[in-house]
Amino acid sequence: MLVFESESFTKEVQVAGPIHAKLYASTNGKDTDWFVYYMVLDETDQTQALGRGVIRAGYRNGKHELLKPGKVYAYNIDLWHSSFMIRKGGKVRVIICSSAFPHYSRNLNSGEDNETSAEYRTAEQRVFHSTAHPSSISFSRTMD
């Protein structure tokens, strides 16, 4: 699980509209899942979960295509629409992980059929954040 947290906001901000994550990541598996969660923390660090998105990497282009282990892929993850207030002193937290079982069906990371195969594979996941691979989350519309 990878956790990012913003600095405290110096003023109130209203966020409304579509929310989207662009994730640059690699795995040593032939398939995997990527989950992105976002939440707001108040000035006392009380958390309000707001949304999440998921992509099964093998279906990133709408049809089943296995991954090349070690290759960096760009994933567009829809985090749906939302409207929320970030109060002065509040923060935004983003969590990235590659499993949410049993809430979502398992992914064996092997490229085998996830429903019938017993071949599990422990995968090494990497998320990139650089000029060449600028992973990000965007809150499309903000209002002061």
ABEGO torsion letter per residue (X at the ends): XBBBBBBBBABBBBBBEBBBBBBBBBBABABBBBBBBBBBBBAAGBBBBABBBBBBAAAAAGBBBBBBBGBBBBBBBBAEBBBBBBBBGBBBBBBBBABAOAABBBBAGAGBBAAABABBBBBBBBBBBBAABBBBBBBABBBX
